[in-house]
């Protein structure tokens, strides 16, 4: 059985709408998937409906960007790790997130207005999804930056930080997922964000961070991450066993480049239906 518990639609930073994304997963023989858009669940209900129509089991999901706030000794105050929420009650999580999402989108709209006043020629339609990431994509398309790292370091973080709602801290993110009946999973542990720039983590750093996250209530690790090497996966498997954590499996699919399509055929995405996490999610 092919399983992918980490993928994105155009509701966050993916390229595909829900119907095309589900069609793509079906064409690649996936039987169990989770839509894990960044800090939003707008597409989950549609994914559940379409998945049911095409014979794919869809798990409720979200990828929460959580600030460290000095909770992890290995990372600074301006670092962020991503927590996947899987198998939660959608209505419960939505009620918690609704007010926060409204405030975040209002700030993003104000950011667009200020950027336009300051001479950044970007345009949005009324119904387009707005976030700092999609604004960054618009700035790149218009030639104001080469990539998202440059967008945040040279434009948004430098002059417009007040238009960004701070992320939840790690403890709050885990608690919010638990309050909604879901599992909290550390996404792609070999990567973190510092000042919105992607930074690689060392095995020693990960080993030191895991027990701290366990104390905060973490349920599992994204062990079978399709972009990682066999050695990295083995290392994460060993940590999961050592700390009695659940193992998750996903490709982090956005549909943005050839490498992401290659990861859909990675062996680590196949035959994981016996994982305790997957078995628990399938019972929901």
Secondary structure, DSSP 8 states (H G I E B T S, - for coil): -EEEEEE--TTTT-SS-HHHHHHHHHHTTEEEEEE--BT--TTHHHHHHHHHHHT-EEE-EEEEEEE-TT-STTS-TTEEEEEEEES--HHHHHHHHHHHHHHHHHHHHHHHHHHHHTT------TTS---HHHHHHHHHHTTS-SSHHHIIIIIIHHH-GGGS----BHHHHHHHHHHTT-EEEE-STTEEEETTEEEE--HHHHHHHHHHHHHTT--EEEEEETTS-HHHHHHHHHHHHHTT-EEEEE--B-S-SHHHHHHTT-GGGBS-TTSHHHHHHHH-
